[in-house]
Amino acid sequence: MLAVIVLACYFGASIWLLTSASEAQMRIAPGQRIAGIALGTVAFVLHGWLLWIALSGAAMAFSVADTASLVGWTIALIALITSVQRPRFAGACALLLVLAGIVAVSTHS
């Protein structure tokens, strides 16, 4: 259930980031990018919590899905930092957040 919430948060964040990707839209509604970053941060924290639940009992024997989710979590962090520092890359960051959400669903708990 938590994985689906993480996916929904990542998708919502990517939609907000995509709608703020154009220069004209950034001037009209600058808060959309901030809202996308905020929702992406919520998704990132929930994804980390999901990974903690899934990997805390593992004795360094991660499955392929857990490893992909861990890599996706790192990619989400990079995408969020990039969208804060470079607003013109919001569209690319939105795509990376979608990919992070897809691999978050595959995390085994």
C-alpha positions, 0 to 999 in steps of 0.5 A: 500500500505504501508503494502505491502512495509513493508512486502517486506522489511521484506522478503528481510531482512530475505532473506539476513539474511538467506543467511548470516546465515552459518559460511562459508558465513559470512567469504565470504560476511560479508556485507550480514548480515549488509544489512539484518539488514539495510533493516530490520531497514527500515521495522521496521521504516515503520512498526512503521509509519504504526502503528502510522497511524492506531492507532493514531485515535483509542481510546484505542480500538485496533482490534485483527489485530492491537494488533498482528501487535503491538506485531509483531513490538516488535518482529521485534525489538528484532530480529534486536537487536539479529541479531546485537549482536549474528550473529549466530542467524541470521536464527532464526531472519530471521524467526521472521522478516517474521512473523512480516511482515505477521502481519504488513499486517493485520494492519488496517488503 
